[in-house]
Amino acid sequence: MSKLTESARKMLEGKNFVYLATVNPDGTPQVTPTWVDTDGHFVLINTAVGRVKHRNVKKNPHVALAITDQTNPYNLVLIRGKVVEHVTGQVAEEHIDKMAKKYRGLDKYPNRSPGEQRVLIKIEPVKVITR
């Protein structure tokens, strides 16, 4: 287990996109650019139940993340980690609204599909590299 560095936390708290790598059932890699958050210890990714990244991490919890500073792409954080919790319900629903505020300045996430359930994926960092 590795702790997030101060610079990694700042990058995760900023309005930066993260590239989340998961493993498909056939062993091939899958990468998704996505919004990101942190609670200071875990990396937090919010997605819809049943999407590819959610299905993949349920089968194989090992992930890799790359995040660059939107104002200077040479500032880079790489994180290898393990998904340790899947949080659904009100917590996940409120969190996606928080992300909509952070990234789009909106009070509510505007892209919900009818019947969609959100899931907050908590990733524990195993290795953190900052450049």
Backbone as CSV, one residue per row, in Angstrom:
resi,resn,N_x,N_y,N_z,CA_x,CA_y,CA_z,C_x,C_y,C_z
1,MET,0.841,-1.178,0.000,0.000,0.000,0.000,0.888,1.244,0.000
2,SER,0.444,2.243,-0.720,1.172,3.495,-0.812,0.216,4.638,-0.491
3,LYS,0.748,5.679,0.081,-0.076,6.843,0.376,0.012,7.817,-0.790
4,LEU,-1.069,8.563,-0.980,-1.055,9.616,-1.980,-0.111,10.716,-1.518
5,THR,0.735,11.186,-2.406,1.594,12.313,-2.094,0.749,13.587,-2.140
6,GLU,1.284,14.661,-1.595,0.584,15.944,-1.628,0.318,16.372,-3.067
7,SER,1.310,16.222,-3.939,1.116,16.617,-5.338,0.097,15.721,-6.027
8,ALA,0.052,14.446,-5.692,-0.951,13.546,-6.275,-2.350,13.947,-5.799
9,ARG,-2.501,14.258,-4.526,-3.803,14.700,-4.004,-4.271,15.963,-4.708
10,LYS,-3.380,16.919,-4.867,-3.742,18.166,-5.534,-4.186,17.908,-6.978
11,MET,-3.486,17.017,-7.655,-3.833,16.691,-9.035,-5.219,16.034,-9.091
12,LEU,-5.508,15.134,-8.155,-6.803,14.462,-8.109,-7.927,15.420,-7.716
13,GLU,-7.618,16.388,-6.900,-8.623,17.368,-6.468,-8.893,18.421,-7.543
14,GLY,-7.943,18.588,-8.465,-8.093,19.576,-9.531,-9.085,19.127,-10.589
15,LYS,-9.314,19.999,-11.538,-10.281,19.738,-12.613,-9.582,18.984,-13.752
16,ASN,-8.896,17.911,-13.392,-8.129,17.104,-14.336,-8.830,15.786,-14.598
17,PHE,-8.705,15.301,-15.808,-9.246,13.988,-16.141,-8.210,12.926,-15.810
18,VAL,-8.693,11.759,-15.438,-7.826,10.623,-15.190,-8.123,9.572,-16.264
19,TYR,-7.095,8.838,-16.649,-7.265,7.715,-17.567,-7.170,6.456,-16.722
20,LEU,-8.289,5.747,-16.633,-8.409,4.549,-15.804,-8.252,3.315,-16.673
21,ALA,-7.257,2.498,-16.357,-7.030,1.247,-17.077,-7.554,0.082,-16.235
22,THR,-8.396,-0.724,-16.871,-8.914,-1.944,-16.244,-8.584,-3.115,-17.167
23,VAL,-8.911,-4.319,-16.726,-8.619,-5.513,-17.514,-9.935,-6.171,-17.927
24,ASN,-10.108,-6.345,-19.246,-11.282,-7.039,-19.769,-11.228,-8.521,-19.407
25,PRO,-12.367,-9.216,-19.451,-12.381,-10.644,-19.115,-11.413,-11.494,-19.949
26,ASP,-11.125,-11.059,-21.195,-10.200,-11.831,-22.037,-8.739,-11.458,-21.795
27,GLY,-8.491,-10.582,-20.814,-7.134,-10.214,-20.451,-6.596,-8.987,-21.171
28,THR,-7.340,-8.449,-22.106,-6.890,-7.259,-22.820,-7.149,-6.012,-21.975
29,PRO,-6.351,-4.968,-22.192,-6.546,-3.737,-21.418,-7.711,-2.911,-21.950
30,GLN,-8.293,-2.118,-21.068,-9.375,-1.199,-21.420,-9.079,0.097,-20.687
31,VAL,-9.135,1.232,-21.397,-8.824,2.529,-20.803,-9.999,3.475,-21.015
32,THR,-10.361,4.196,-19.956,-11.456,5.153,-20.003,-11.007,6.473,-19.395
33,PRO,-11.155,7.591,-20.140,-10.950,8.889,-19.505,-12.177,9.195,-18.653
34,THR,-11.965,9.699,-17.463,-13.096,9.917,-16.568,-12.796,11.011,-15.548
35,TRP,-13.852,11.493,-14.934,-13.707,12.424,-13.818,-13.133,11.660,-12.632
36,VAL,-12.495,12.389,-11.725,-11.849,11.739,-10.593,-11.955,12.619,-9.353
37,ASP,-11.862,11.976,-8.207,-11.943,12.651,-6.923,-11.079,11.868,-5.939
38,THR,-10.855,12.433,-4.780,-10.157,11.733,-3.706,-10.706,12.184,-2.370
39,ASP,-10.612,11.305,-1.400,-10.949,11.672,-0.027,-9.668,11.884,0.781
40,GLY,-8.537,11.936,0.093,-7.241,12.098,0.731,-6.486,10.798,0.895
41,HIS,-7.215,9.688,0.886,-6.593,8.364,0.992,-6.896,7.525,-0.248
42,PHE,-8.168,7.453,-0.619,-8.599,6.664,-1.769,-8.768,7.539,-3.002
43,VAL,-8.588,6.943,-4.178,-8.964,7.564,-5.439,-10.416,7.156,-5.667
44,LEU,-11.257,8.115,-6.040,-12.694,7.864,-6.187,-13.114,8.071,-7.633
45,ILE,-13.744,7.047,-8.196,-14.276,7.099,-9.554,-15.764,6.806,-9.469
46,ASN,-16.573,7.626,-10.118,-18.022,7.425,-10.123,-18.437,6.994,-11.523
47,THR,-19.172,5.913,-11.614,-19.647,5.406,-12.898,-21.044,4.834,-12.712
48,ALA,-21.620,4.351,-13.791,-22.930,3.713,-13.702,-22.735,2.208,-13.530
49,VAL,-23.589,1.614,-12.730,-23.574,0.165,-12.542,-23.725,-0.493,-13.909
50,GLY,-22.862,-1.454,-14.191,-22.947,-2.210,-15.433,-22.093,-1.709,-16.574
51,ARG,-21.517,-0.523,-16.446,-20.614,-0.049,-17.503,-19.350,-0.908,-17.517
52,VAL,-18.621,-0.852,-18.633,-17.464,-1.721,-18.822,-16.476,-1.619,-17.661
53,LYS,-16.124,-0.402,-17.264,-15.126,-0.280,-16.197,-15.634,-0.884,-14.882
54,HIS,-16.924,-0.742,-14.625,-17.486,-1.323,-13.404,-17.484,-2.846,-13.483
55,ARG,-17.903,-3.393,-14.606,-17.891,-4.860,-14.775,-16.470,-5.400,-14.633
56,ASN,-15.516,-4.702,-15.254,-14.131,-5.174,-15.208,-13.563,-5.190,-13.796
57,VAL,-13.784,-4.113,-13.024,-13.192,-4.074,-11.680,-13.898,-5.009,-10.704
58,LYS,-15.125,-5.411,-11.013,-15.782,-6.420,-10.176,-15.110,-7.775,-10.348
59,LYS,-14.599,-8.056,-11.545,-13.930,-9.334,-11.813,-12.449,-9.300,-11.453
60,ASN,-11.820,-8.139,-11.698,-10.397,-7.990,-11.416,-10.194,-6.593,-10.831
61,PRO,-9.932,-6.487,-9.534,-9.879,-5.183,-8.873,-8.602,-4.378,-9.129
62,HIS,-7.650,-4.925,-9.869,-6.386,-4.224,-10.104,-6.549,-3.221,-11.237
63,VAL,-6.124,-1.981,-10.981,-6.268,-0.903,-11.957,-4.985,-0.092,-12.023
64,ALA,-4.887,0.712,-13.077,-3.822,1.706,-13.198,-4.481,3.005,-13.633
65,LEU,-3.928,4.116,-13.159,-4.460,5.431,-13.495,-3.324,6.345,-13.912
66,ALA,-3.609,7.189,-14.897,-2.669,8.235,-15.310,-3.441,9.535,-15.318
67,ILE,-2.852,10.568,-14.730,-3.504,11.874,-14.667,-2.451,12.941,-14.949
68,THR,-2.823,13.869,-15.841,-1.942,14.994,-16.122,-2.659,16.283,-15.761
69,ASP,-1.870,17.276,-15.417,-2.392,18.583,-15.078,-2.904,19.242,-16.353
70,GLN,-4.166,19.699,-16.348,-4.742,20.298,-17.549,-3.996,21.552,-17.993
71,THR,-3.301,22.218,-17.070,-2.574,23.429,-17.425,-1.124,23.151,-17.813
72,ASN,-0.625,21.965,-17.464,0.735,21.573,-17.815,0.801,20.054,-17.906
73,PRO,0.621,19.485,-19.106,0.570,18.030,-19.246,1.870,17.313,-18.886
74,TYR,2.948,18.080,-18.640,4.192,17.448,-18.204,4.167,17.127,-16.712
75,ASN,3.201,17.690,-15.982,2.968,17.285,-14.593,2.123,16.031,-14.635
76,LEU,2.668,14.942,-14.163,2.060,13.628,-14.340,2.053,12.848,-13.035
77,VAL,0.948,12.150,-12.782,0.861,11.225,-11.659,0.397,9.883,-12.214
78,LEU,1.096,8.833,-11.852,0.720,7.468,-12.217,0.413,6.721,-10.930
79,ILE,-0.690,5.994,-10.930,-1.107,5.263,-9.733,-1.483,3.848,-10.140
80,ARG,-0.921,2.890,-9.445,-1.409,1.518,-9.532,-2.181,1.272,-8.256
81,GLY,-3.316,0.612,-8.377,-4.129,0.420,-7.189,-5.048,-0.774,-7.282
82,LYS,-5.841,-0.896,-6.236,-6.784,-2.005,-6.129,-8.120,-1.455,-5.649
83,VAL,-9.179,-1.838,-6.336,-10.520,-1.436,-5.919,-10.852,-2.193,-4.643
84,VAL,-11.199,-1.440,-3.595,-11.468,-2.057,-2.298,-12.926,-1.924,-1.875
85,GLU,-13.697,-1.097,-2.594,-15.103,-0.935,-2.216,-15.904,-0.383,-3.389
86,HIS,-17.162,-0.824,-3.484,-18.135,-0.322,-4.449,-19.298,0.233,-3.631
87,VAL,-19.527,1.549,-3.718,-20.564,2.196,-2.922,-21.690,2.637,-3.855
88,THR,-22.902,2.170,-3.577,-24.062,2.543,-4.383,-25.026,3.364,-3.515
89,GLY,-26.176,3.679,-4.069,-27.196,4.378,-3.299,-26.979,5.874,-3.264
90,GLN,-27.500,6.493,-2.217,-27.501,7.948,-2.091,-26.101,8.550,-2.120
91,VAL,-25.141,7.874,-1.501,-23.765,8.386,-1.476,-23.233,8.537,-2.897
92,ALA,-23.421,7.516,-3.722,-22.943,7.565,-5.105,-23.702,8.602,-5.921
93,GLU,-25.013,8.711,-5.691,-25.833,9.699,-6.419,-25.400,11.126,-6.076
94,GLU,-25.148,11.395,-4.810,-24.702,12.727,-4.402,-23.300,13.023,-4.920
95,HIS,-22.471,11.992,-4.970,-21.103,12.184,-5.436,-21.059,12.571,-6.915
96,ILE,-21.905,11.979,-7.758,-21.871,12.343,-9.180,-22.316,13.795,-9.362
97,ASP,-23.206,14.267,-8.514,-23.580,15.682,-8.578,-22.401,16.569,-8.166
98,LYS,-21.630,16.133,-7.182,-20.423,16.859,-6.771,-19.437,16.945,-7.941
99,MET,-19.314,15.840,-8.693,-18.405,15.833,-9.837,-18.919,16.737,-10.964
100,ALA,-20.239,16.789,-11.155,-20.816,17.678,-12.163,-20.516,19.132,-11.817
101,LYS,-20.536,19.452,-10.539,-20.214,20.813,-10.074,-18.738,21.108,-10.335
102,LYS,-17.872,20.168,-9.984,-16.428,20.345,-10.143,-16.046,20.525,-11.612
103,TYR,-16.543,19.657,-12.483,-16.096,19.632,-13.867,-16.913,20.501,-14.818
104,ARG,-18.210,20.695,-14.517,-19.068,21.413,-15.464,-19.766,22.623,-14.864
105,GLY,-19.629,22.822,-13.543,-20.270,23.967,-12.903,-21.770,23.802,-12.742
106,LEU,-22.250,22.553,-12.801,-23.679,22.265,-12.694,-24.009,21.675,-11.332
107,ASP,-25.191,21.995,-10.812,-25.602,21.456,-9.511,-26.004,19.989,-9.582
108,LYS,-26.488,19.553,-10.732,-26.937,18.164,-10.920,-26.262,17.569,-12.147
109,TYR,-25.914,16.305,-12.061,-25.338,15.584,-13.195,-26.401,15.472,-14.284
110,PRO,-26.140,16.010,-15.481,-27.185,16.109,-16.502,-27.356,14.884,-17.402
111,ASN,-26.483,13.904,-17.309,-26.492,12.805,-18.275,-27.013,11.483,-17.729
112,ARG,-27.855,11.543,-16.706,-28.425,10.305,-16.157,-29.378,9.680,-17.168
113,SER,-29.292,8.382,-17.310,-30.238,7.626,-18.125,-31.360,7.146,-17.219
114,PRO,-32.563,6.943,-17.759,-33.658,6.432,-16.927,-33.264,5.100,-16.265
115,GLY,-33.478,5.012,-14.966,-33.178,3.791,-14.220,-31.703,3.578,-13.905
116,GLU,-30.853,4.504,-14.302,-29.422,4.365,-14.061,-29.110,4.404,-12.566
117,GLN,-28.238,3.511,-12.132,-27.741,3.502,-10.751,-26.271,3.862,-10.797
118,ARG,-25.860,4.751,-9.921,-24.458,5.150,-9.850,-23.722,4.274,-8.838
119,VAL,-22.423,4.130,-9.072,-21.566,3.404,-8.148,-20.274,4.190,-7.986
120,LEU,-19.859,4.354,-6.750,-18.617,5.034,-6.413,-17.570,3.952,-6.153
121,ILE,-16.538,3.955,-6.963,-15.481,2.951,-6.863,-14.330,3.546,-6.064
122,LYS,-13.970,2.885,-4.960,-12.863,3.346,-4.114,-11.619,2.527,-4.438
123,ILE,-10.574,3.245,-4.818,-9.312,2.606,-5.209,-8.242,2.934,-4.180
124,GLU,-7.647,1.892,-3.625,-6.546,2.080,-2.693,-5.243,2.097,-3.485
125,PRO,-4.463,3.175,-3.381,-3.188,3.232,-4.111,-2.202,2.175,-3.594
126,VAL,-1.570,1.489,-4.529,-0.527,0.523,-4.200,0.843,1.123,-4.505
127,LYS,0.901,1.881,-5.598,2.151,2.572,-5.982,1.764,3.908,-6.600
128,VAL,2.452,4.967,-6.167,2.191,6.322,-6.671,3.510,6.880,-7.194
129,ILE,3.485,7.322,-8.449,4.665,7.926,-9.068,4.270,9.322,-9.525
130,THR,5.046,10.319,-9.121,4.792,11.705,-9.506,5.994,12.206,-10.309
131,ARG,5.687,12.860,-11.429,6.763,13.426,-12.260,6.496,14.867,-12.530
